[in-house]
Amino acid sequence: MPTAQHEGLHRIFRDNPELYTRAFEMIDIELPVPQEIAVIDTDMTEILPIDRKADTVVMFLLKQEEKHIIITEAQLRESEKKVSSWAHYISYAHSKYECPVTLMVTCADTKTATWARQAHPIGLEGYPSLVVSPIVFGPDNVKAITDPEEATENVLLTMFSAFCHVESPEVNDILEALNHALHKIDRETAEELATQTEIGLGKTKARQIWRKFMQASAYRFRSESGQEYIAEVKADTAAHTILNSILEVLDERGIPTDQAFHDKLMKTTDLAMLKYWLRRSVHVTTAEEIFD
């Protein structure tokens, strides 16, 4: 099930698409220069496999009407099952949008990052039909930004650094540098980024460290935009969790689902309706009966 920490590792890119270029520059990978970056609908219904959805998907709009899709996945542990999902996302996006697709994976520990960074072949041994080879960001290649001046120049990158190093010894210094940087920018933006940081740190010791910084700061998460952001993240995460639960229950009961069912299910964000459908998923004999 998605957690606040999981959401933070990819939502920072969804909410701040300009971060893509800086993040890739940090690991010496050149991205195409976009004329515009479009965040694709967060439901991403067309890019969903039957049992789960991609985390964040953006489209780089390039010169001469060229496009490039970047799929960003947050991964908190090793999961061979996830490789199948990644293969689906890449293949479907490539077929639908007829453009290059890059899979980007963000991690908060080196073990998971090392696993994700491997080439994941699908097919006969030695003769794979498809190889999933993501670009991976983790504590082993994301710089720990601890210098306050550098943090001020790269606030979003410093936030991302904190998320990737959330379990690292350097996280305290990173958060201190980020706190310094937020005092150097306008109050409204600082409040919003402070809120995003708290959410993205999840249920970790680093979150408690960050809260102590915020308690001593001029902003205390009271802004309207900050509260709206918290509500949006909670609603997004809750809907995602219930959707996955419905599909898992049906799968466990051996009840087949098709793309039409999947499309209808994923277009719903009403939590009360989703909870009702989850209760029905335990008793129905066909997937479509859920909607009756």
C-alpha positions in Angstrom: 0.0 0.0 0.0 1.3 3.5 -0.7 2.7 5.5 2.2 3.4 9.2 2.7 7.1 8.5 2.2 6.4 6.6 -1.1 4.2 9.5 -2.3 6.9 12.1 -1.5 9.5 10.3 -3.6 7.5 10.8 -6.8 5.1 13.7 -6.0 8.0 16.1 -5.7 8.5 15.6 -9.5 4.8 15.8 -10.2 4.4 19.0 -8.3 7.7 20.5 -9.5 8.4 19.2 -13.0 11.3 21.6 -13.4 13.2 19.3 -11.0 13.6 16.6 -13.6 16.3 18.5 -15.5 18.3 19.3 -12.4 18.1 15.8 -11.0 19.3 14.2 -14.2 22.1 16.7 -14.5 23.2 15.7 -11.0 23.9 12.1 -12.2 25.4 13.3 -15.6 22.5 12.2 -17.8 21.3 14.6 -20.4 17.6 14.9 -20.9 16.0 16.4 -24.1 15.4 20.1 -23.6 11.6 20.6 -23.3 9.7 23.5 -24.7 7.1 22.6 -22.1 6.5 19.8 -19.5 3.0 18.5 -19.2 1.9 16.4 -16.2 -0.4 13.7 -17.4 -3.6 13.2 -15.5 -2.7 11.5 -12.2 -5.2 8.7 -12.8 -3.3 7.7 -15.8 -6.0 5.2 -16.6 -4.6 4.2 -20.0 -1.2 3.5 -18.5 -2.4 1.3 -15.7 -1.9 -2.5 -15.6 -4.9 -4.3 -14.2 -3.7 -4.4 -10.6 -1.9 -1.1 -10.0 -1.1 2.3 -11.5 2.1 4.3 -12.3 3.1 6.8 -9.7 3.8 10.0 -11.8 3.9 10.4 -15.6 5.0 13.5 -17.4 5.4 14.4 -21.1 8.3 16.5 -22.3 7.1 18.5 -25.3 10.1 19.1 -27.5 10.8 20.9 -30.7 9.1 20.0 -34.0 6.2 18.4 -32.1 8.4 15.6 -30.7 7.6 14.1 -27.3 9.3 12.1 -24.6 7.5 10.4 -21.7 9.1 10.0 -18.2 7.5 7.6 -15.9 8.6 8.1 -12.3 8.2 5.3 -9.8 8.9 5.4 -6.1 10.3 2.1 -4.8 10.8 1.4 -1.1 11.8 -2.3 -1.3 12.8 -5.0 -3.8 9.9 -6.5 -5.7 10.2 -8.7 -8.8 6.5 -8.4 -9.3 7.0 -4.7 -9.8 9.2 -5.4 -12.8 6.2 -6.7 -14.7 4.3 -3.5 -13.9 7.2 -1.4 -15.2 7.4 -3.4 -18.4 3.6 -2.7 -18.9 3.9 1.0 -18.2 6.8 1.4 -20.7 5.2 -0.7 -23.4 1.8 0.8 -23.2 3.1 4.4 -23.1 5.4 3.8 -26.0 2.5 2.3 -28.0 -0.1 4.9 -27.1 2.1 8.1 -27.5 4.5 6.7 -30.1 7.5 8.4 -28.5 10.5 7.4 -26.4 9.8 6.4 -22.8 12.1 6.7 -19.9 11.5 4.8 -16.6 12.9 6.7 -13.6 12.9 5.0 -10.1 13.5 6.8 -6.9 14.6 5.0 -3.7 15.4 5.8 -0.1 17.9 3.1 0.6 20.9 1.8 -1.3 19.9 -1.9 -1.3 16.7 -1.1 -3.2 18.4 1.3 -5.5 21.1 -1.3 -6.4 18.4 -3.9 -7.1 16.3 -1.5 -9.2 19.3 -0.3 -11.2 20.0 -3.8 -12.5 18.9 -4.8 -16.0 15.7 -6.9 -15.6 15.3 -9.3 -18.6 12.0 -10.8 -19.6 12.1 -13.9 -21.8 14.5 -16.8 -22.4 17.7 -16.7 -20.5 20.3 -15.1 -22.7 17.7 -14.1 -25.2 15.4 -11.7 -23.5 12.4 -10.3 -25.5 12.4 -7.2 -23.2 14.9 -5.7 -20.8 13.6 -3.2 -18.1 16.5 -1.0 -17.3 15.4 2.1 -15.3 17.4 5.2 -14.4 17.6 5.0 -10.6 18.0 7.7 -8.0 19.0 6.7 -4.4 21.3 7.6 -1.6 24.2 6.1 -3.5 24.1 8.6 -6.3 22.0 11.5 -5.1 24.2 14.1 -3.4 23.6 14.9 0.2 23.2 18.6 0.0 24.3 19.9 3.4 25.7 23.3 2.5 23.2 26.1 3.3 24.2 28.3 0.3 24.0 25.4 -2.1 20.6 24.5 -0.7 19.4 28.0 -1.2 20.4 27.8 -4.9 18.7 24.4 -5.3 15.8 24.2 -2.8 13.9 21.5 -4.7 17.0 19.4 -5.2 17.7 19.7 -1.5 14.2 18.4 -0.7 14.8 15.5 -3.0 18.2 14.9 -1.4 16.4 14.7 2.0 13.9 12.1 0.7 16.6 9.9 -0.7 18.8 10.2 2.4 16.0 9.9 4.9 17.7 6.9 6.6 21.2 8.3 6.1 23.4 9.9 8.9 23.5 13.1 6.7 19.8 13.7 6.8 20.0 16.0 9.8 22.5 18.3 8.0 20.4 18.1 4.8 17.3 19.2 6.7 19.2 22.0 8.5 20.4 23.3 5.1 16.9 23.0 3.7 15.5 24.9 6.7 18.1 27.7 6.0 17.1 27.8 2.3 13.3 28.1 3.1 14.0 31.2 5.1 15.6 32.8 2.0 12.6 32.4 -0.3 9.1 33.9 -0.2 6.9 32.8 2.7 4.1 31.2 0.7 6.4 29.0 -1.3 8.4 28.2 1.9 5.2 27.1 3.6 4.2 24.8 0.8 7.6 23.2 0.4 7.9 22.8 4.2 4.6 20.9 4.1 5.7 18.8 1.2 8.9 17.9 3.0 7.1 16.8 6.2 4.8 14.5 4.2 7.6 13.1 2.0 9.7 12.2 5.1 7.0 9.7 6.1 7.0 8.0 9.5 10.7 8.4 10.0 12.9 9.9 12.7 13.8 12.6 10.1 10.2 13.8 10.1 10.5 14.5 13.8 13.8 16.4 13.2 12.0 18.4 10.5 9.1 19.2 12.8 11.5 20.6 15.4 13.0 22.9 12.8 9.5 24.1 11.7 8.4 24.7 15.3 11.2 27.2 15.6 10.4 28.8 12.3 8.1 31.6 11.3 5.8 29.3 9.4 3.9 26.6 11.2 2.0 24.8 8.4 -1.0 27.1 8.8 -1.2 28.4 5.3 -4.3 27.6 3.2 -2.2 26.2 0.4 -0.3 23.9 2.8 -3.5 22.5 4.3 -4.9 22.0 0.8 -1.8 20.1 -0.2 -2.1 17.8 2.9 -5.7 17.1 2.1 -4.9 16.3 -1.5 -2.1 13.9 -0.6 -4.3 12.1 1.9 -7.2 11.8 -0.5 -4.9 10.6 -3.3 -3.2 8.0 -1.1 -6.5 6.7 0.4 -8.1 6.3 -3.1 -5.0 4.5 -4.4 -5.0 2.2 -1.4 -8.7 1.3 -1.8 -8.4 0.8 -5.6 -5.6 -1.6 -5.1 -7.5 -3.5 -2.4 -10.5 -4.0 -4.7 -8.4 -5.4 -7.5 -6.4 -7.6 -5.0 -9.7 -9.0 -3.6 -11.1 -9.8 -7.0 -7.8 -11.4 -8.1 -7.6 -13.5 -4.9 -11.1 -14.7 -5.5 -10.3 -15.6 -9.1 -12.8 -13.1 -10.6 -11.5 -11.8 -13.9 -11.5 -8.1 -14.8 -11.2 -6.5 -18.2 -10.0 -3.1 -19.4 -13.5 -1.6 -19.5 -14.0 -2.5 -15.8 -10.5 -1.2 -15.0 -11.2 2.1 -16.8 -14.5 2.7 -14.9 -12.9 1.8 -11.6 -9.9 4.1 -11.9 -11.9 7.1 -13.0 -13.6 7.2 -9.5 -12.1 9.3 -6.8 -15.1 9.3 -4.4 -13.8 7.6 -1.3 -17.3 6.7 0.0 -18.1 5.0 -3.3 -14.8 3.2 -3.4 -15.3 1.9 0.1 -18.8 0.6 -0.9 -17.3 -1.1 -3.9 -14.6 -2.7 -1.7 -17.2 -4.2 0.5 -19.1 -5.5 -2.5 -15.9 -7.1 -4.0 -16.0 -9.7 -1.2 -19.4 -11.0 -2.3 -19.9 -10.4 -6.1 -19.6 -13.2 -8.6 -18.5 -11.0 -11.5 -16.5 -7.8 -11.5 -19.3 -5.7 -13.1 -21.6 -6.6 -10.2 -19.6 -4.2 -8.0 -21.2 -1.2 -9.8 -24.8 -2.4 -9.3 
